[in-house]
Amino acid sequence: MTKLRIGRRPMLALGGGLLAAPALAQARPISLVVPFPPGGSTDVMGRLLGEGMARVLGLPVQVENRPGGATVVGAEYVARAAPDGMTLLVNSGTTLTLNPLLMRNLSYKVDDFAPISLLSILPFAFVLQNRMPKTIPEFVALAKAQPGKLNYGTNGPSSFNNIAAVMVADALGIRMQDVTYRGDAQQLGDFLAGTLDLLVVGGASAIGTHRNGQGRIIGWTGDRRMPFMPEIPTFAETVPEAVAQTYFGLVAPARTPRPMLDRLAQAAGQALQEAGLKDRLLAEGQFAMGTGPGEFASFLAAEAARWAPVLRRMNLQID
């Protein structure tokens, strides 16, 4: 069993008390709550992270899917859990950035959580029909020649991919038309049928569509190119402001002791830096990060400040 140390301070066992091998061996599993159904990018992150943290901590870690309400169901469950380090939330940008800015009657607050670690950054890709332009300048020229005509699929006006698409389009000086779907499968079906001009998606959806020759990634909305697709640029190389990406993080209920947060952050960071996990996340279109609680708290504050004016311009609000 791996024992982690934080400086010279004794570490807390996750069930309470001082670290001791027998106590850890008898501890109940850590629950990583994923506020989405199985199979999506957040679920992939949770399961890969859980495997890595279990190896580092020498404790069982289980993923618990609690989808619903744009991540509200899972987030509320963790916010109400005991602050003992045994119930954690694998959150996306929707949970702690968009929802607090969009929902008037949100059942939780950002302050209901204690940040642990920024896990990864996930940029989006613009996936165009194969018949469409092959470069970003050509795409921008086409969109400007036909303002509002090019369409793309979303999971609703307040979904992260739609907000990211609007932010990038604003930076590029173009207008497109969003079409709302109930899920990614319907979007992809219409794209493959030629009904949609482009997809604005992240992770495996974008990479798989591109590699299967069903569409072409023309650019990423992140601040760096994908190492395994070095020929595909970012929109930020054309317009520096065209950066719009979501993230995944790990949080605990508020009032979780800081030494416990530090220990969990160290375990998450060590798991993320394992070559196998880092490469698997990259294959899913995610850049592994791994920060401490303080850095993640600062990141969350910066994200709220970054997205608030975008949402005001879009006049989005959810009751």
KOLTI-489438 format. One record per residue (C-alpha): residue number from 1; residue in three letters; x, y, z. Coordinates in steps of 0.25 Angstrom, whole numbers, plus 5000, padded with zeros to 4 digits. Layout:
<recs>
   k   r    u    v    w
 NUM ala    X    Y    Z
...
</recs>
This chain:
<recs>
   k   r    u    v    w
   1 met 5000 5000 5000
   2 thr 5005 5014 4996
   3 lys 5006 5024 5008
   4 leu 5006 5038 5004
   5 arg 5012 5049 5012
   6 ile 5009 5064 5012
   7 gly 5022 5071 5017
   8 arg 5025 5066 5031
   9 arg 5010 5067 5036
  10 pro 5003 5054 5040
  11 met 4992 5051 5030
  12 leu 4978 5048 5033
  13 ala 4972 5035 5029
  14 leu 4960 5037 5020
  15 gly 4950 5031 5030
  16 gly 4956 5040 5041
  17 gly 4967 5038 5051
  18 leu 4982 5037 5048
  19 leu 4987 5029 5037
  20 ala 4989 5014 5040
  21 ala 4990 5003 5030
  22 pro 4979 4994 5037
  23 ala 4969 5006 5037
  24 leu 4971 5009 5022
  25 ala 4969 4994 5019
  26 gln 4956 4994 5026
  27 ala 4951 5008 5021
  28 arg 4939 5008 5012
  29 pro 4940 5011 4997
  30 ile 4942 5026 4993
  31 ser 4930 5030 4985
  32 leu 4933 5038 4972
  33 val 4920 5044 4968
  34 val 4918 5047 4953
  35 pro 4906 5056 4950
  36 phe 4904 5050 4936
  37 pro 4900 5036 4931
  38 pro 4911 5026 4928
  39 gly 4919 5027 4915
  40 gly 4921 5042 4914
  41 ser 4934 5050 4915
  42 thr 4931 5053 4930
  43 asp 4929 5038 4933
  44 val 4941 5034 4926
  45 met 4949 5044 4934
  46 gly 4943 5039 4947
  47 arg 4946 5024 4944
  48 leu 4960 5026 4939
  49 leu 4963 5035 4952
  50 gly 4956 5025 4961
  51 glu 4965 5014 4956
  52 gly 4978 5023 4958
  53 met 4974 5028 4972
  54 ala 4971 5014 4977
  55 arg 4985 5010 4973
  56 val 4991 5022 4979
  57 leu 4983 5022 4992
  58 gly 4982 5007 4994
  59 leu 4967 5009 4996
  60 pro 4955 5004 4988
  61 val 4949 5016 4979
  62 gln 4935 5014 4972
  63 val 4928 5023 4962
  64 glu 4914 5026 4965
  65 asn 4906 5032 4954
  66 arg 4895 5042 4958
  67 pro 4890 5049 4946
  68 gly 4879 5059 4944
  69 gly 4876 5074 4944
  70 ala 4888 5079 4937
  71 thr 4897 5072 4947
  72 val 4889 5078 4959
  73 val 4885 5065 4964
  74 gly 4899 5059 4966
  75 ala 4904 5073 4971
  76 glu 4893 5074 4982
  77 tyr 4896 5060 4987
  78 val 4910 5063 4989
  79 ala 4908 5077 4995
  80 arg 4899 5070 5006
  81 ala 4909 5059 5008
  82 ala 4917 5058 5021
  83 pro 4931 5065 5020
  84 asp 4939 5053 5022
  85 gly 4946 5052 5009
  86 met 4938 5039 5005
  87 thr 4928 5046 4996
  88 leu 4934 5054 4984
  89 leu 4929 5061 4972
  90 val 4935 5060 4958
  91 asn 4930 5073 4953
  92 ser 4930 5079 4939
  93 gly 4930 5093 4935
  94 thr 4914 5093 4935
  95 thr 4913 5089 4950
  96 leu 4922 5100 4956
  97 thr 4923 5111 4945
  98 leu 4911 5111 4936
  99 asn 4900 5107 4946
 100 pro 4903 5117 4957
 101 leu 4903 5128 4946
 102 leu 4890 5123 4939
 103 met 4881 5118 4949
 104 arg 4873 5127 4958
 105 asn 4868 5116 4968
 106 leu 4880 5107 4968
 107 ser 4879 5097 4980
 108 tyr 4894 5098 4983
 109 lys 4905 5109 4983
 110 val 4919 5109 4979
 111 asp 4923 5111 4994
 112 asp 4916 5098 4997
 113 phe 4928 5091 4992
 114 ala 4943 5090 4995
 115 pro 4952 5090 4983
 116 ile 4962 5079 4982
 117 ser 4968 5078 4968
 118 leu 4966 5083 4954
 119 leu 4967 5070 4947
 120 ser 4967 5073 4932
 121 ile 4964 5083 4921
 122 leu 4955 5079 4910
 123 pro 4955 5088 4897
 124 phe 4944 5087 4887
 125 ala 4946 5084 4872
 126 phe 4938 5090 4860
 127 val 4935 5078 4851
 128 leu 4931 5082 4837
 129 gln 4925 5074 4826
 130 asn 4935 5068 4817
 131 arg 4930 5077 4805
 132 met 4932 5090 4813
 133 pro 4945 5098 4814
 134 lys 4958 5092 4819
 135 thr 4964 5104 4826
 136 ile 4960 5113 4837
 137 pro 4961 5126 4828
 138 glu 4953 5119 4817
 139 phe 4942 5115 4827
 140 val 4942 5129 4833
 141 ala 4940 5135 4819
 142 leu 4929 5125 4816
 143 ala 4922 5129 4829
 144 lys 4923 5144 4826
 145 ala 4918 5142 4812
 146 gln 4906 5135 4818
 147 pro 4903 5141 4832
 148 gly 4894 5132 4840
 149 lys 4892 5122 4830
 150 leu 4903 5111 4835
 151 asn 4896 5102 4846
 152 tyr 4902 5094 4857
 153 gly 4896 5085 4867
 154 thr 4895 5087 4882
 155 asn 4888 5081 4895
 156 gly 4881 5094 4897
 157 pro 4884 5109 4897
 158 ser 4891 5108 4911
 159 ser 4899 5096 4908
 160 phe 4914 5098 4909
 161 asn 4917 5094 4894
 162 asn 4907 5105 4889
 163 ile 4912 5116 4898
 164 ala 4927 5112 4894
 165 ala 4922 5112 4879
 166 val 4916 5126 4881
 167 met 4929 5131 4888
 168 val 4938 5126 4877
 169 ala 4928 5132 4866
 170 asp 4928 5145 4873
 171 ala 4943 5146 4873
 172 leu 4944 5142 4858
 173 gly 4933 5152 4855
 174 ile 4923 5142 4849
 175 arg 4909 5137 4852
 176 met 4904 5123 4851
 177 gln 4890 5117 4855
 178 asp 4889 5107 4866
 179 val 4879 5095 4866
 180 thr 4875 5089 4879
 181 tyr 4875 5073 4881
 182 arg 4872 5064 4892
 183 gly 4886 5057 4891
 184 asp 4899 5056 4884
 185 ala 4894 5043 4876
 186 gln 4883 5051 4869
 187 gln 4893 5062 4866
 188 leu 4902 5052 4860
 189 gly 4891 5045 4852
 190 asp 4887 5058 4846
 191 phe 4901 5062 4843
 192 leu 4904 5049 4836
 193 ala 4891 5051 4828
 194 gly 4896 5065 4823
 195 thr 4886 5073 4831
 196 leu 4896 5080 4840
 197 asp 4907 5088 4834
 198 leu 4916 5085 4846
 199 leu 4917 5080 4860
 200 val 4923 5087 4872
 201 val 4928 5075 4881
 202 gly 4939 5071 4889
 203 gly 4946 5058 4893
 204 ala 4944 5045 4886
 205 ser 4932 5050 4878
 206 ala 4940 5060 4870
 207 ile 4953 5051 4869
 208 gly 4945 5038 4864
 209 thr 4937 5046 4854
 210 his 4949 5052 4848
 211 arg 4957 5039 4848
 212 asn 4946 5031 4842
 213 gly 4945 5041 4830
 214 gln 4931 5045 4834
 215 gly 4935 5060 4835
 216 arg 4947 5068 4837
 217 ile 4952 5076 4849
 218 ile 4956 5089 4844
 219 gly 4961 5095 4858
 220 trp 4961 5094 4873
 221 thr 4955 5104 4882
 222 gly 4967 5102 4892
 223 asp 4980 5109 4895
 224 arg 4989 5098 4889
 225 arg 4988 5088 4878
 226 met 4986 5073 4880
 227 pro 4999 5066 4880
 228 phe 4993 5054 4873
 229 met 4987 5063 4862
 230 pro 4998 5074 4861
 231 glu 4993 5078 4847
 232 ile 4980 5083 4852
 233 pro 4981 5098 4857
 234 thr 4974 5105 4868
 235 phe 4965 5117 4866
 236 ala 4973 5125 4875
 237 glu 4985 5124 4865
 238 thr 4976 5133 4856
 239 val 4969 5141 4867
 240 pro 4975 5140 4881
 241 glu 4962 5143 4888
 242 ala 4956 5130 4882
 243 val 4958 5121 4893
 244 ala 4946 5114 4899
 245 gln 4948 5101 4907
 246 thr 4942 5093 4918
 247 tyr 4949 5086 4930
 248 phe 4947 5075 4939
 249 gly 4950 5076 4954
 250 leu 4949 5069 4967
 251 val 4942 5075 4979
 252 ala 4938 5071 4993
 253 pro 4927 5076 5002
 254 ala 4930 5089 5009
 255 arg 4937 5088 5023
 256 thr 4945 5076 5018
 257 pro 4958 5077 5026
 258 arg 4969 5084 5018
 259 pro 4979 5073 5021
 260 met 4969 5063 5015
 261 leu 4967 5072 5003
 262 asp 4982 5073 5001
 263 arg 4984 5058 5002
 264 leu 4973 5055 4992
 265 ala 4979 5066 4982
 266 gln 4993 5059 4983
 267 ala 4986 5046 4980
 268 ala 4979 5051 4968
 269 gly 4991 5058 4963
 270 gln 4999 5046 4964
 271 ala 4989 5038 4957
 272 leu 4987 5048 4946
 273 gln 5002 5048 4943
 274 glu 5003 5033 4942
 275 ala 5007 5031 4927
 276 gly 4996 5021 4924
 277 leu 4985 5030 4930
 278 lys 4990 5043 4924
 279 asp 4991 5037 4910
 280 arg 4977 5031 4911
 281 leu 4971 5044 4915
 282 leu 4979 5051 4903
 283 ala 4973 5041 4894
 284 glu 4959 5046 4899
 285 gly 4963 5060 4895
 286 gln 4966 5064 4910
 287 phe 4979 5070 4915
 288 ala 4982 5065 4929
 289 met 4985 5076 4939
 290 gly 4986 5072 4954
 291 thr 4986 5084 4963
 292 gly 4985 5087 4978
 293 pro 4972 5092 4985
 294 gly 4977 5107 4985
 295 glu 4980 5107 4970
 296 phe 4967 5100 4967
 297 ala 4960 5111 4975
 298 ser 4967 5122 4967
 299 phe 4963 5115 4954
 300 leu 4948 5114 4958
 301 ala 4948 5129 4961
 302 ala 4955 5133 4948
 303 glu 4945 5124 4940
 304 ala 4933 5131 4946
 305 ala 4939 5144 4943
 306 arg 4942 5140 4929
 307 trp 4928 5134 4925
 308 ala 4919 5144 4932
 309 pro 4920 5155 4921
 310 val 4918 5144 4910
 311 leu 4905 5139 4917
 312 arg 4900 5154 4919
 313 arg 4902 5157 4904
 314 met 4895 5144 4901
 315 asn 4884 5148 4910
 316 leu 4883 5134 4916
 317 gln 4875 5131 4929
 318 ile 4869 5118 4934
 319 asp 4858 5119 4945
</recs>
